[in-house]
């Protein structure tokens, strides 16, 4: 049982014990705060909270040092993508390479039958298709299926999501009833290694390089001013540009080669197509033709009607029924049919 020290994973562990599972709790140490220039080190407190829960329930608890995996699989890719002008989703990478990828390998070494997490998602086996399916969590406000689209058939066959059919209020009530000390612990926010949201500062700390200033250019070719470095801007951004203009300007695209950030009006942000690369399919083995789905182009977005089509290079073309705002390279796009995750990929 992956235990972050929060109420979700603690309650998930409690539910597994009640269901008769033999549980081993593990907390993952992901990074060294000093390396990233972070003052507060919450990892020790989180591990302590998790151990208190494990001790109360009578099962063993371990801390695994996954810093090296996190450094290469998550932080390294995060920096690389931003330096290419893209906007990555490190939580997707973390689930794929660290939280689940490496944890499955460690669980196998320990002789465990399943890996369990506190994610809000569900798994079921489709007898007709002969495939494991990933489904949304019952609590749509907390659903995390978007972050889990990289799961393989083998992983889905050996993963448990005890909270999948529950709502957050029920989980806190359950934890309170059982006397768990973290029953009212606040939910974690933002990217774990960028708690203040200043990802440019973290990247500067890691690379020991300051972003190079360049030109702000209007889509019509007019030079508007000087930007403070590509790292500080993402597609769709409006605030923090420092440009006075006759109408509000937004970041439309970035040219890394020329170090130009292109600005334009709000309507220039909309597009009805994208290409998804590095795709993983779950509900079907292969996409052989056009398929109607709903697609979610960012975590906080509502999935909207679209058609996905296979491309020769195993990428997937996504065509939305209605133009979508700020389709951002590097972000994940995930496809659904009802509650079932069809698959997903990275926006090119």
N, C-alpha and C positions, 0 to 999 in steps of 0.2 A: 504494500500500500504506500504510494507516494504521498508523503505528508509534508505540507509546506509550513505547518504550524497554525494555519487558519482554521476557521470553523467548518469550511466545506470538507476538506480532506479528513479532518478529525471525525466529523459525523459520518462520512463514508466508511471510515474504519470501524466505527461503532455498528453500523448497519451490517457490515461483513461479519463481525463477531456474532451479532444476533442471528445471522443466517447460518452460522455453524462453520464458517471458514477458519482455517488456521492462518492467522495474520502475522506478517512481519512488517513493521513500519520502517520506512526509509525517508530521510531528508537529504536533499541534494544540495551540496555547496557548489554554486555555479561560478562565482568570481571573487576576486580579492578587491575589496573596496578601495584600498590604497592605490592599486594599479590604475583604477578608473578615476581617481581624484575625488572619491566620495568620502565624506566625513563620517556619516552614520553607518554603522555596520549592524544591520538587522538580522544577519544570518544566524548569529549565535542565539539571539532571542527567539527566533523562529524554531530553531532546532530544539531549544529548551522547552518551548510550548508543545511541540510535537512529542517530545519524550515524556512530558507530564501526562499527556493523554494516553500514550502507550502504557505507561506504568499503571495508570488508573484502570485500564482495561486488561492488563496482565499479558501483554505480548511484547516481544523484543523490539528494540528500535535501534537503527544504525544511521550514521551520517556517511554518505558517500561523497568523496571529493571528485567532482566532475568538472573542475575548473578548466582543465586542458581541453576537454571535449567542447565546452562552452566557448572557450577562447577561439578555437579554430572553426567550429561549426556555426556559431552564432555571431560573436563579436567581429571576427575576421570578415565574414560575409557582409555584415552590417556596414562596416567601414568601406569595404570594396564597392558595394552597391551605391552608397552615397557619393563616393568619389567618381562614379560613372554617371552621376546625375539622376539616379533612380531612388525610389523611396521603399526600402525593404520592410517586411513584416517579421521582426525577429522572433515573435511568439510562435509563428508557424515553423520557422527554422529550429527553434528550441524543441518543440514537440517532436519534430522529425529526427533531429540528430542527437538530442540529449535526453530530455525528459522521458521520451518513449523509446527512441532508438537505442541508446546506451542502456537504459533501464531494462529493456527486454533481454539484452545480452547478459546483464548481471543477474537478472531473475533466473535465467536458464542455468547459469553457473551454480546458483544456490538451490536448484531443484524445485523452484516454484512452478505451479501450473498456470498461474495468471499474474498479470500486472493490473493493479487497480489504481484509479485516480479519482479526484474530486471534480472532474469536468462535468459540465451539464450537457450530456449527449446520451444517446442510446445505441445499442447494437442488437441486431437480430439476424437470424439465418433465414434466407429465402430458399425454401426447398425446391421450388420450381426452377430457379436460376442456378441453384447449387452454389450460391455466393453469400458471404457475410455482408450485411448492410450497415452503414452508419446513418443514424437518424438524429434529427434535432432533439434537444432537450425539451422536456415538458414546459419548463419555464422559459418562454420565448425571450424575456428580457435578459436572461442569463445564458441563453443557448451558446455553446462554444463549438458546435460542429464545424463551423467555418475554419477554426484553428486546427482541426484534426483531419483535413481532407487528404493528407499524405499517408494515412494509415494503409497498410497492406492487408491482403486477405489473411495472411498468417498472423499478423498482429491483432486484427479484429477478432480472430478465433480465440485469442488468449488475453483479451482485455475486459475489464469490468468497470462499469460506470454506475456505482450504487445510487448516485443522486439524480440519474437521468429522468426519473418520473416524479421528481419532487420540485417544489417551489422554494425559493430562498427563505420565506417566512416559516415554512414547515421545518426547514433545516435548523434554523436558529431556535425554534421552539423545542425541537428534539434535543439539541445540544444543551439547552437550558434545563430541560427535564432531567437529563442525565448528569447534570452538575459539571459539565465541561467548562474549565476556566476560561476558554476562549470563545464562549458562546456568543458574545457580543463584540468580538474583535472586528474592527473595520476591515472591509475588503481591500485588497491591494489594488493600486491604481497605476496606470501608465506602464512604461517599459521598466522592468525590474532594475536594470543597470543604468537607467536614465530617469531616476525618480523625480527630478525637477523639470523634466521635459526638454532640457537644453542638450540635445544630442550633438550639436556642433561642438560644444565644450568637451564632451566625452571623446569625440573623434579627434579633436586637437590634442587631447591628453594622450591618447593611444598612439597617434601617428607622430606626435611632436612636430607637427607642421601647421602653420597658420593658413587658413584659406586665402587664396589669391583674389583680390578685388578685380572686377571686370565691368563691362557695360550693361546697363539696362537699355534694351532696345524695344521700341514699339513694334508691333507686327507690321506696321506700314514702313518700317525702316528708320524711323526717327530715333536718334539717340536721346534718351531721357535722363540719364544720370549714371552714377556708379554704384554697383552692388558690392557688398562686403565679402563675397565668396559664395560659390554655388551651394555649399553645404547648408547655408542659412535659408534656403528656399525650396518649396515643394509645389507641385502643380496645384493650382486653385487657390494659392495663398493670396491674401489681400493685405493683411496687417503687416506692419513692419517694413514696408517698401520705401517709405520716406519720399514718395514722388507725388508732387501736387499736379493734378491734371484736371481736365474739364469734366471727366467722369471717372468713377472708380476703376482702378486697374487691378488686374490679377495676373499671377504667374501662369503663362500659357504653355511654355515649353522651355527647355534649357539646351544650349549647344555647348557641350563640354570642350570640344576641340577649340572653339573660338572664345570660350569663357564668356558667353553671352546668356543673359536671362531675358527671355522675350515676354513682354507684357501686352495685355490687350483687354478688351471689354469682357464682361461676364459671359455674353453669348458665345464667345470664341472658345469657351471651355467645354462645350457640348459636342459629343460624338456618339454615333450609334454602333460603332464596330470596334473590336480590339482583337489582338492575337494573343492567345495564352500559350506559354511554353513550359517545359518541364512538367507536363501534365500527369496526373495520377487519376485513374478511373477506379471506382469502387463498385457501383451497382451493375456495371457491365464490363465485360472483359475487353471489349474493343468498340470504338465508335466507328461504324461503317457507313453512316450517312447522316443527313440532317436530323436533329433531334430537338424537339421543343422542350424547354426547361424554364426555370426561373434562375437568374444569375445574380450573385451578390459580389460587386466589384470592390468592396471594402468591408471591414468587420462591422462597423456601425451602420452600414447601409441596409435598407430593406431590399430583399431580392425581387427582381422585376422580370417580366416576360422577355424571353430571348430564344434564339435558335442557335445551337452549336453545330459545327460541321468539321469533319476531319480534314487535315491538310496533309500534303505529301510527306512533310518532314516530321510527322507525328505531333505537330502543334495543332491547336484547335482555334478555329475562327468563331467569334461570338458576335452575333448581330442582335442588338436590342430592338424591341418594338418601338421604343421611344428613345431619343437621344439622352445620354447620361452625362452628368457633370464630372469633370476632372478625373477621367480614367487614367490612373497614374502608373507608369512603368515601375515594376518592382513589387507592387502590391499583389495580393492573391485575389483571384476571381474564382468563386465556388458555385457549382451548378447543382440545382435541386429539382426533384420531381415530388411535389408535396413535401413531406417531411424527410424524404430519403435524399442523401447526398449522392449525386451521380458521380462527382469527382471535382477536380479543380486544377488550377495551374497558376503560373506567374504572368502578370500582364507584361508584354514585351514593349 
